[in-house]
């Protein structure tokens, strides 16, 4: 089901449908400042496994999460003063920061090194979804593994059919992936160059 939803002028009925869908483990597709994402409740393992299945992802592939603010990031990941200062200069924005995960994180979403990718997109919809659910949501691009990212909500609906409960229409979204940056033990490593500029990231 494709719907229109403006979190700055939300319609009560549509907002409640989205909240309830996430709460019961439904998958939701949404626009971000990079690509369309597909997500679900961070703690609904059944929904996460379904997400892996419909995207045909390797079960060892870690997924990132979207947080609403830095306080929430610190609940799920280890953030030193240095990491905070770097992230603060770039978030909200088209960056994913890979940090040491805290024990609260589901193991399914962590790398073998117990790290997790964190995003705060510069887009009102995904951040509003997190506020609506009152906890982080999973974030992964709208595509089948190994194929191109889908830019049109109608193509997302056609491809995934009823496996995705709601698709929030953000129009056609052409962009680049987020810049992927690992900060562990105050060492900065650019894992993927994307939409976000990365020069000067290691400045203290």
Secondary structure, DSSP 8 states (H G I E B T S, - for coil): -EE---TTS--HHHHHHHHHHHHTT--EEEE-SSSEEEE-BTT-HHHHHHHHHHHT--TT---EEE-SSHHHHHHHB---HHHHHHHHHH-SSSEEEEEEB-TTS-GGGS-TTSEEEEE--SSHHHHHHHHHHTS-EEEEESS-TTS-----HHHHHHHHGGGSSEEE----------EEEEEETTEEEEEE--SS--TTTT--
